[in-house]
Amino acid sequence: MAGEIFFDDAFNQLIRTNTDGNTEAFDDPILQVSRQRQHLLDWLKTKRTNNLPVETLVVSANTSTIIRAVNKDINRKVIRKDRILLKIEELNYKYGEAVLSTRAMKRLSNLLLDGHIPYIPKPLENYRIPITALQTGIFCHKCSAFTMERKSKKWICCTCLDISLDAHISALYDYLYLVKPTITNSEFRNFVQLQSPSSAKKLLLSLKLNHSGHTRGRVYLLDSLLEG
């Protein structure tokens, strides 16, 4: 967050003042991370791991942000990113003795990975936006135009002539988060404005996406992108 942020612990809210003087309120990130801590502790109990200390911290990543608060103790819960290493050293000193064995740590690590479910929003469905309202084509990160075309195994921007080998990957991430986690050859061609079915197939297969079906009925699973 840019501008000036004020932690209002009286009403448990975060108030941001932009450079233009406008203010807006947000949920208190200290309460948010406290809830996340409790969720993690509850999850650990279901895995029969009850003796782990769980610390919380709110980190401001923007170096230009001005942080203010009436409660002076807030600096124990909120820090700037430059202080992360020092905070880790403090925690290492605080918890000097190992709580879990290497074997138990490995088990917990595997449980966390197995239990992780990537969050994929559904903005079109939630806000009832038709897919036809989306700007299709390949976005050029240099000039911000949707005018990239596939030529000689490269994406070339017709506006600024910038060249990309993998601009279609960003488009697939957009499709994943905006539309749905699956895509067909036809849907891919329509979304990136590509005419050739064979070129589309080669691009999709090159990403080694999980898929179901064969030939024309093949459906590619875009959540495979999140596994890398």
C-alpha positions in Angstrom: 0.0 0.0 0.0 1.3 3.4 -0.9 0.6 6.7 0.9 0.0 6.9 4.6 -1.6 4.1 6.6 -3.0 4.4 10.1 -3.7 1.4 12.3 -6.9 2.3 14.2 -7.1 -0.3 17.0 -10.1 1.4 18.5 -12.3 0.2 15.6 -10.0 -2.5 14.2 -9.5 -0.9 10.8 -6.7 0.3 8.6 -7.1 3.7 7.2 -5.1 4.7 4.1 -4.6 8.3 3.0 -3.5 8.6 -0.6 -1.1 11.2 -2.0 -4.2 13.1 -3.2 -5.6 13.4 0.3 -8.4 10.8 -0.2 -8.9 8.3 2.6 -10.3 4.8 2.6 -10.8 2.1 5.2 -9.7 -1.6 5.0 -10.0 -4.6 7.3 -7.4 -4.7 10.0 -4.5 -6.9 8.8 -3.5 -7.6 12.4 -6.9 -9.2 13.0 -6.7 -11.0 9.6 -3.4 -12.6 10.4 -4.7 -13.5 13.8 -7.6 -15.4 12.2 -5.2 -17.1 9.9 -3.2 -18.2 12.9 -6.2 -19.7 14.5 -7.2 -21.5 11.3 -3.7 -23.0 11.1 -3.8 -24.1 14.8 -7.1 -25.8 14.2 -5.8 -27.5 11.1 -2.7 -28.7 13.0 -4.9 -30.2 15.7 -6.6 -32.3 13.0 -3.2 -33.6 12.1 -2.3 -34.4 15.7 0.3 -31.7 15.9 -0.7 -29.5 18.8 2.6 -28.3 20.3 3.8 -25.9 17.6 4.2 -22.2 18.4 2.7 -20.0 15.6 3.8 -16.4 15.4 2.1 -13.7 13.4 3.4 -10.6 11.6 2.2 -7.9 9.3 4.9 -6.7 6.9 4.7 -3.4 4.9 6.5 -4.1 1.6 6.3 -0.6 0.2 9.3 1.4 1.4 7.6 4.7 0.7 4.6 3.9 2.9 4.2 6.0 6.1 3.0 3.9 9.0 1.2 5.6 11.9 -0.5 4.3 15.0 -1.6 5.5 18.5 -0.7 2.3 20.1 3.1 2.2 20.4 3.1 -1.6 20.9 2.0 -2.1 17.4 5.6 -2.2 16.2 5.7 -5.7 17.7 3.1 -6.8 15.2 3.8 -4.6 12.2 7.2 -4.1 10.6 8.8 -2.9 7.4 10.3 -5.5 5.1 13.9 -4.5 5.9 13.4 -5.8 9.4 12.3 -9.3 8.5 15.7 -10.9 8.9 16.1 -9.3 12.3 12.7 -10.6 13.3 13.6 -14.1 12.2 16.8 -13.9 14.4 14.6 -12.8 17.3 12.4 -15.8 16.9 15.3 -18.2 16.5 16.6 -16.9 19.9 13.1 -17.1 21.4 12.6 -20.7 20.3 16.1 -22.1 20.7 15.1 -25.7 21.2 13.7 -27.9 18.4 10.0 -28.8 18.8 9.8 -31.3 16.0 12.3 -33.9 14.8 13.5 -33.9 11.3 11.2 -36.8 10.5 8.2 -35.0 12.0 9.0 -31.8 10.1 9.2 -33.8 6.8 5.8 -35.3 7.6 4.2 -31.9 8.4 5.7 -30.4 5.3 4.1 -33.1 3.1 0.8 -32.7 4.9 0.8 -28.9 4.1 1.7 -29.5 0.5 -1.0 -32.2 0.1 -3.6 -30.0 1.8 -2.9 -26.9 -0.3 -5.7 -25.9 -2.7 -4.8 -23.0 -5.0 -7.4 -20.2 -4.9 -9.0 -19.6 -8.3 -11.4 -16.7 -8.3 -14.5 -16.6 -10.6 -15.0 -12.9 -11.3 -17.1 -13.4 -14.4 -19.5 -15.8 -12.6 -19.6 -13.8 -9.4 -20.3 -10.4 -11.1 -22.3 -11.9 -14.0 -19.9 -10.5 -16.7 -20.2 -12.2 -20.1 -17.0 -13.5 -21.5 -17.6 -11.4 -24.6 -16.9 -8.3 -22.5 -13.2 -9.4 -22.2 -10.5 -7.9 -24.4 -9.1 -10.9 -26.4 -5.8 -11.2 -28.1 -2.2 -11.3 -26.8 -1.2 -8.4 -24.5 2.1 -6.7 -25.3 3.9 -5.9 -22.0 5.9 -3.2 -23.7 3.2 -1.0 -25.2 0.1 -2.4 -23.5 -1.7 -3.1 -26.7 -3.5 -6.4 -27.6 -1.9 -6.5 -31.0 0.6 -9.4 -30.9 0.4 -11.9 -33.7 2.0 -15.3 -34.1 4.7 -15.3 -36.8 7.6 -17.7 -37.3 7.1 -19.3 -33.8 7.2 -15.9 -32.1 4.7 -13.4 -30.9 5.3 -10.0 -32.6 3.5 -6.8 -31.6 2.0 -5.0 -34.6 2.1 -1.8 -32.7 5.7 -1.5 -31.3 7.3 -4.6 -33.0 8.3 -6.1 -29.6 9.0 -9.9 -29.7 8.0 -12.5 -27.2 8.4 -16.3 -27.2 6.0 -17.0 -24.4 3.4 -14.3 -24.3 0.6 -16.9 -24.6 1.5 -18.1 -21.1 0.4 -14.8 -19.6 -2.8 -15.1 -21.6 -3.5 -18.6 -20.2 -3.0 -17.3 -16.6 -5.5 -14.5 -17.4 -8.0 -17.1 -18.8 -7.5 -19.3 -15.7 -8.2 -16.4 -13.2 -10.9 -14.6 -15.2 -12.8 -17.4 -17.0 -12.3 -21.0 -15.8 -9.5 -23.5 -15.0 -10.0 -25.5 -18.2 -9.6 -24.6 -21.9 -10.0 -26.3 -25.2 -8.1 -25.7 -28.4 -11.0 -23.7 -29.8 -11.4 -21.6 -26.7 -7.7 -20.9 -26.6 -7.7 -19.8 -30.3 -10.6 -17.5 -29.7 -9.1 -16.0 -26.5 -5.6 -15.2 -28.1 -7.0 -14.6 -31.6 -5.0 -17.4 -33.2 -6.3 -18.9 -36.4 -4.3 -22.1 -36.7 -5.6 -25.1 -34.7 -2.3 -26.9 -35.2 -0.3 -24.0 -33.8 -2.6 -23.7 -30.8 -2.2 -27.5 -30.2 1.6 -27.2 -30.3 1.6 -24.3 -27.8 -0.7 -26.0 -25.4 1.2 -29.3 -25.6 4.5 -27.5 -25.1 3.4 -26.5 -21.6 2.9 -30.1 -20.6 -0.5 -29.3 -19.1 -2.6 -32.1 -17.6 -5.5 -32.9 -19.9 -8.4 -35.2 -20.5 -9.9 -36.5 -23.7 -8.4 -36.9 -27.1 -8.3 -35.1 -30.5 -11.0 -32.5 -30.8 -12.5 -33.3 -27.4 -9.3 -32.7 -25.5 -9.6 -30.4 -22.5 -6.5 -28.8 -20.9 -6.3 -28.3 -17.2 -4.9 -24.8 -16.6 -4.4 -25.4 -12.8 -1.3 -27.3 -14.0 0.3 -23.9 -14.4 0.1 -23.4 -10.7 2.1 -26.5 -9.9 5.3 -25.1 -11.3 
